[in-house]
Amino acid sequence: MLAEGGVSEADAWRARDLAVLWHPCTQMREHPDTLPLLPIASGQGPWLLGRDGHRYLDAISSWWTNLFGHAEPRIAAAIAAQAQTLEHVILAGCSHAPAVELAERLLALAPREPGRAPLAKVFYADNGSAGVEVALKMAFHWFRNRGELQRTKFVALDNGYHGETLGALAVGDIPLYRRVYAPLLAEALFAPSPDAYLCEPGESAEQRAQCAADGLRAVLERHAGEVCALILEPRVQCAGGMRMHDASYLRRARALCDEFGVFLIADEIAVGFGRTGTMFAFEQAGVAPDLMCLSKGLTGGALPLAAVLATQTIYDGFLDDSRERAFLHSHSYTGNPLACAAALATLGIFASDDAVARNRATAARMAQHAAPLAEHAHVADARQAGMIVAFELTQGGDKRTPFDPAARIGLRAYRAALQRGVLLRPLGDVLYWMPPYCIDDEALALLARTTREAIDHAVAEAGA
């Protein structure tokens, strides 16, 4: 379709966009030539409809947020109904039904551990990074209220990622994001990652996890009495390249946090809500955290919302006559009724559609489609955790020989996939599938075929 002046509608939109917008996580110099800008008109199920008239399979769930497909009618109806009743109200000093009902539902679903007090309170925020900030501040402030002023440090994992606000960035370990801002960041302690990709020959994922846990113990021993919390992504370090680890690490981490009197913060922002085969990834270890951060899929990808779940012990640590001992963190749109209504509808779909069980069946089909790609000459590792599949691309499939970053294999694969109607967004040279849960076999076949073709095209184009 041509716009005024004989320019295509898509190109006219790109020009209009680039005249006014600064896009996230983007070197804007790469637009429009190196990095194609994809103008989207609408979405339906796992598909995005471009203004160029082509449709694109959303293989990454729009930054890992979309669970049940675009324009999901049950979520849309819940938002519309709520908008006619109450669009927003300050949550400081006020209450409303969606916020209360959602908190009740989340606490009922949260991971539980025999003999441990359950998560008991919910604090809302606006997005994942904001939720991490809340959890970090709660952990630090709780110890301060007890007079343990020396507990000012956080432990995080090598290769971890928790967001890009300053507090969240401080406990992240991806140089691309944190290096520039390092002078602004609080000092954090980093423990070895249990990443199974780092296994030595003959070493199992569980053995790697146990070795990493020994490293965590060493950090906690060196800084005994100084640490207030350990923060980690359970089962999958997503932004770190979809690196996966054995659930036994979470059990050891839980035990070590108890031994050293440290809170355990679970960052389930990307892996929660059915992504890894259970409602929450921590369930796979049979243990529970002290604080749990949720966002992304919480509203089915419809609206921004985060929730931090805390134990009663943490909550009680802020009860006092002094306002300085209260948790005064706030966001203008905390507990927004529209977002809470979307989240309630999302949880309703989990219940009515038995979504977690259906995901397991879909994950099995994803594994079948991924198996041939694991044998590709340039795939060093194909790994899966539930509805997440990742392919590590290296020269000749050798872990010891990554592609030269200047070859930009991932970017080349991204462009090739777009030309074939699939939206991938590689993490460096890691291609991954994290599609909406409604993806069918035909779309999975397209995804697998396109991934292979994209790898072949990228390697050939780069002359690698």
C-alpha positions in Angstrom: 0.0 0.0 0.0 1.3 3.4 -1.0 1.0 6.5 1.1 1.0 10.1 -0.2 3.9 10.8 -2.6 4.2 7.2 -3.8 6.1 6.1 -0.6 4.9 2.8 0.9 2.8 3.1 4.1 5.4 1.2 6.1 8.3 3.5 4.9 6.2 6.6 5.6 5.5 5.3 9.1 9.2 4.5 9.7 10.1 8.1 8.7 7.5 9.5 11.0 8.7 7.3 13.9 12.3 8.1 13.5 11.6 11.8 13.4 10.3 11.7 17.0 11.0 8.4 18.9 14.1 7.2 20.8 13.7 3.4 21.0 14.8 1.3 24.0 17.8 -1.0 23.9 18.8 0.3 20.5 21.8 2.1 18.9 19.6 4.5 17.0 22.3 5.0 14.3 21.5 1.5 13.1 18.0 2.6 12.1 16.7 2.3 9.4 19.4 0.5 7.5 21.4 -2.0 9.7 18.5 -2.7 12.0 15.1 -2.9 10.3 12.3 -1.0 12.1 9.1 -3.0 11.9 5.9 -0.9 12.1 3.1 -2.9 13.7 -0.5 -2.2 13.0 -2.2 -4.9 15.2 -1.8 -8.3 16.8 -3.8 -11.5 17.0 -2.8 -14.6 18.9 0.9 -15.3 18.3 0.9 -13.0 15.2 1.8 -9.4 14.7 0.4 -7.6 11.6 2.8 -5.1 10.0 1.9 -2.0 8.2 3.6 -3.6 5.2 0.8 -6.0 5.0 2.9 -9.0 6.2 2.3 -10.9 9.4 5.1 -11.9 11.8 5.3 -14.7 14.3 6.0 -13.1 17.7 8.5 -15.8 18.7 9.7 -13.7 21.7 6.3 -12.8 23.2 7.1 -9.1 22.9 10.0 -9.0 25.3 8.7 -12.1 27.2 5.4 -10.5 28.3 2.7 -12.0 26.2 1.3 -15.3 27.5 -2.0 -16.0 25.7 -1.7 -14.1 22.5 -2.2 -10.6 21.3 -5.7 -9.0 21.6 -6.7 -11.8 24.0 -10.5 -11.1 24.3 -10.9 -12.1 27.9 -8.1 -9.8 29.0 -9.4 -7.0 26.8 -12.9 -7.3 28.2 -11.6 -7.2 31.8 -9.7 -4.0 31.1 -12.7 -2.4 29.3 -15.1 -3.3 32.1 -12.7 -1.9 34.8 -12.2 1.3 32.8 -15.9 2.0 33.1 -15.8 1.7 36.9 -12.5 2.9 38.2 -9.4 3.7 36.1 -7.1 4.7 38.9 -6.9 5.8 42.5 -4.0 6.5 44.8 -3.2 3.3 46.7 -1.7 5.2 49.7 -4.6 5.4 52.1 -7.1 4.0 49.6 -8.1 0.5 48.5 -9.9 -1.1 45.6 -11.2 -4.5 44.7 -8.8 -5.5 41.9 -5.7 -4.8 44.0 -7.0 -6.8 46.9 -8.3 -9.7 44.9 -5.1 -9.9 42.9 -3.0 -10.0 46.0 -5.2 -12.8 47.4 -4.8 -14.8 44.2 -1.1 -14.3 44.0 -0.4 -15.3 47.6 -2.5 -18.4 47.1 -0.5 -19.4 44.0 3.0 -18.6 45.4 5.6 -21.3 46.0 5.4 -23.0 49.4 7.9 -24.9 51.4 7.0 -27.3 54.2 7.9 -25.9 57.6 8.4 -22.4 56.2 6.0 -19.5 56.7 4.4 -18.6 53.4 4.7 -15.4 51.4 2.0 -13.2 53.0 2.0 -9.6 51.7 2.0 -8.0 48.2 3.6 -4.7 47.3 2.8 -3.3 43.8 5.1 -1.5 41.4 5.0 -0.5 37.8 7.5 -2.8 36.0 10.1 -5.5 36.6 13.0 -3.1 37.4 10.9 -1.2 39.8 9.9 -4.4 41.5 13.5 -5.4 42.0 14.2 -2.0 43.5 11.4 -2.6 46.0 12.8 -6.0 47.0 16.3 -4.7 47.4 15.2 -1.7 49.5 12.9 -3.9 51.7 15.8 -6.3 52.5 18.2 -3.6 53.3 15.7 -1.5 55.3 14.5 -4.6 57.4 18.0 -5.1 58.7 18.4 -1.4 59.4 15.2 -1.4 61.4 16.7 -4.1 63.5 19.9 -2.1 64.1 22.1 -4.3 61.9 23.6 -1.3 60.1 26.5 -3.3 58.7 24.2 -5.4 56.5 24.5 -3.2 53.3 25.6 -5.7 50.7 23.8 -7.8 48.1 25.0 -11.0 46.5 24.0 -11.7 42.9 25.1 -14.2 40.3 27.7 -13.9 37.6 25.9 -13.3 34.2 22.6 -12.3 36.0 20.3 -9.5 35.0 17.6 -7.8 37.0 16.8 -4.6 35.2 18.2 -1.2 34.3 17.3 1.2 37.0 20.4 1.9 39.1 19.6 -0.4 42.0 18.7 -3.3 39.7 21.6 -2.6 37.5 24.0 -2.8 40.5 23.1 -6.5 41.0 23.4 -7.3 37.3 26.5 -8.7 35.7 26.1 -8.1 31.9 28.8 -5.6 30.9 27.0 -4.2 27.9 24.3 -2.8 30.3 26.3 -1.9 33.4 29.8 -0.9 32.3 29.0 2.7 31.4 27.0 3.3 34.6 29.5 1.5 36.9 30.5 4.8 38.6 26.9 5.3 39.7 26.3 1.8 41.1 26.3 0.5 44.6 28.9 -2.2 45.1 27.5 -5.8 44.9 29.1 -9.1 45.5 29.0 -11.7 42.7 28.9 -15.5 43.2 29.6 -18.1 40.5 26.7 -18.9 38.1 25.4 -22.4 38.1 25.0 -22.1 34.3 25.0 -25.7 32.9 26.6 -24.4 29.7 29.8 -23.9 31.7 30.1 -27.6 32.6 33.5 -29.1 32.0 33.6 -32.3 30.0 32.0 -35.1 31.9 30.4 -32.7 34.5 26.7 -32.9 34.9 24.4 -29.9 35.3 23.7 -30.9 38.9 27.5 -31.1 39.6 27.9 -27.7 38.1 25.1 -26.4 40.3 26.7 -27.8 43.4 30.1 -26.4 42.6 28.5 -22.9 42.1 26.8 -23.3 45.4 30.1 -24.0 47.1 31.3 -20.7 45.5 28.2 -18.9 47.0 29.1 -20.3 50.4 32.6 -18.9 50.1 31.2 -15.4 49.3 28.8 -15.5 52.3 31.6 -16.7 54.6 33.9 -13.9 53.5 31.2 -11.4 54.1 29.4 -12.9 57.1 27.2 -10.3 58.8 27.5 -7.9 55.9 25.0 -9.3 53.4 21.2 -8.5 53.5 20.0 -10.6 50.5 20.9 -12.9 47.7 19.0 -12.1 44.4 18.8 -14.6 41.6 16.8 -15.7 38.5 15.6 -19.2 39.1 16.3 -21.9 36.4 17.1 -19.4 33.6 19.3 -16.4 33.3 17.3 -14.9 30.5 19.1 -11.7 29.4 22.4 -13.5 30.0 21.8 -15.7 27.0 19.0 -18.0 28.2 21.5 -19.9 30.3 19.9 -22.6 32.4 20.7 -24.3 35.6 19.7 -27.3 37.6 17.0 -26.7 40.3 19.3 -28.3 43.0 21.1 -24.9 43.1 18.0 -23.2 44.4 17.8 -25.7 47.3 21.4 -25.1 48.2 21.0 -21.3 47.9 17.9 -21.5 50.2 19.8 -23.5 52.8 22.8 -21.1 52.7 20.6 -18.0 53.0 19.1 -19.6 56.1 22.5 -20.5 57.5 23.9 -17.0 57.1 20.7 -15.1 58.0 20.3 -13.7 54.5 17.1 -13.1 52.6 16.5 -14.9 49.3 15.0 -12.8 46.6 13.5 -14.7 43.6 13.5 -12.7 40.4 10.6 -14.5 38.7 9.9 -11.6 36.4 10.7 -13.4 33.2 10.4 -17.0 34.2 7.2 -16.9 36.3 3.7 -17.7 35.1 4.3 -21.0 33.4 7.4 -20.2 31.4 9.6 -23.0 32.7 7.0 -25.8 33.2 5.5 -24.8 36.5 3.6 -21.8 37.6 6.7 -20.4 39.2 10.3 -21.7 38.6 11.0 -22.0 42.4 8.4 -24.7 42.6 10.8 -27.1 40.8 13.2 -26.9 43.8 10.5 -27.5 46.5 11.7 -24.4 48.4 10.3 -20.8 48.7 12.0 -17.4 48.7 11.6 -14.6 51.3 10.8 -12.0 48.5 9.5 -12.8 45.0 9.4 -10.3 42.2 6.8 -10.7 39.5 6.0 -8.7 36.3 6.0 -9.2 32.5 3.5 -12.1 32.1 1.6 -10.9 35.2 -1.0 -9.1 33.0 -0.7 -11.4 30.1 1.4 -8.7 28.4 -1.4 -6.2 28.3 -0.4 -3.5 30.8 2.7 -2.7 33.0 2.4 -4.0 36.5 4.8 -5.6 39.0 4.2 -7.3 42.4 6.7 -8.1 45.2 5.6 -10.8 47.5 7.1 -10.7 51.0 6.9 -12.9 54.1 5.0 -11.8 57.2 8.3 -11.5 59.0 9.6 -8.9 56.6 6.3 -7.0 56.7 6.3 -7.0 60.5 9.8 -5.5 60.5 8.4 -2.2 59.3 5.6 -1.8 61.8 6.5 1.0 64.2 5.4 4.4 65.4 8.2 6.0 63.4 7.5 6.8 59.8 11.2 6.4 59.1 10.9 2.8 59.9 8.0 2.5 57.4 8.5 1.4 53.8 7.8 4.7 52.1 8.6 3.6 48.5 5.9 4.6 46.1 4.9 4.9 42.5 2.0 7.1 41.2 0.4 4.2 39.5 0.9 1.6 42.2 -1.8 -1.1 42.1 -3.5 0.5 39.0 -7.0 -1.0 38.8 -6.8 -1.5 35.0 -3.5 -3.4 35.3 -4.8 -5.5 38.3 -8.0 -6.3 36.3 -5.8 -7.5 33.4 -3.8 -9.6 35.8 -6.9 -11.2 37.4 -8.1 -12.1 33.9 -4.7 -13.6 33.1 -4.9 -15.8 36.3 -8.4 -16.7 35.3 -7.2 -18.0 32.0 -4.6 -20.1 33.8 -7.4 -21.7 35.8 -10.0 -22.1 33.1 -7.6 -23.4 30.4 -5.4 -25.5 32.6 -2.6 -23.5 31.0 0.4 -25.0 32.8 -0.6 -28.5 31.8 -1.2 -27.3 28.2 2.2 -25.7 28.2 3.9 -28.9 29.1 2.3 -30.5 26.0 3.4 -27.5 23.9 6.9 -27.7 25.3 7.2 -31.3 24.3 6.3 -30.3 20.7 8.8 -27.5 20.9 11.5 -30.1 21.9 10.6 -32.2 18.9 11.0 -29.2 16.5 14.2 -28.2 18.2 15.9 -31.6 18.1 17.1 -31.4 14.5 18.5 -27.9 15.1 20.6 -29.3 18.0 22.6 -31.2 15.3 23.3 -28.1 13.2 26.9 -27.5 12.4 27.0 -24.2 14.2 24.9 -24.9 17.2 27.1 -25.6 20.2 24.2 -26.2 22.6 20.4 -26.5 22.4 18.7 -26.2 25.8 15.2 -26.0 27.0 13.3 -25.1 30.2 9.5 -25.5 29.6 8.4 -22.9 27.0 11.9 -21.5 26.5 14.3 -23.0 24.0 17.7 -21.5 23.2 20.4 -22.2 20.6 24.0 -21.2 21.3 25.7 -20.4 18.0 29.5 -20.9 17.7 32.0 -21.6 14.9 31.6 -25.3 14.0 29.5 -25.9 17.1 32.6 -25.7 19.4 31.9 -24.0 22.8 35.6 -22.9 22.8 35.2 -21.0 19.5 32.6 -18.3 19.5 32.0 -16.2 16.5 33.8 -12.9 16.2 31.4 -10.4 17.7 32.2 -8.1 14.7 30.5 -10.7 12.4 27.2 -10.0 14.2 25.8 -13.4 13.5 22.8 -12.8 15.7 21.8 -9.6 14.0 22.1 -11.2 10.6 19.9 -14.1 11.7 17.4 -11.6 13.1 17.1 -9.8 9.7 16.9 -13.1 7.8 14.1 -14.3 10.1 12.1 -11.1 9.6 12.3 -11.6 5.9 10.7 -15.0 6.5 7.9 -13.7 8.8 9.3 -14.5 12.2 10.3 -12.0 14.9 13.4 -13.2 16.7 15.5 -10.9 18.9 18.8 -12.7 19.5 20.9 -12.2 22.7 24.2 -11.8 21.1 24.7 -15.1 19.2 22.0 -16.9 21.1 18.8 -17.5 19.2 15.8 -18.4 21.4 12.1 -19.3 21.3 9.8 -17.9 23.9 6.5 -17.7 22.1 3.0 -17.0 23.4 1.4 -20.1 24.9 -1.2 -20.2 22.1 1.3 -21.1 19.4 0.2 -24.1 17.3 2.1 -26.8 15.5 2.0 -25.0 12.1 3.6 -21.9 13.7 6.1 -24.1 15.5 7.1 -25.7 12.2 7.6 -22.3 10.7 9.6 -21.2 13.6 11.9 -24.2 13.4 12.3 -23.9 9.7 13.0 -20.2 9.8 15.5 -20.6 12.6 17.5 -23.1 10.6 17.4 -20.9 7.5 18.3 -17.8 9.5 21.4 -19.5 11.0 22.5 -20.7 7.5 21.9 -17.3 6.0 23.8 -15.4 8.8 26.8 -17.7 8.7 27.0 -17.5 4.9 26.5 -13.7 4.8 29.2 -13.2 7.3 31.6 -15.5 5.5 32.2 -17.2 8.9 
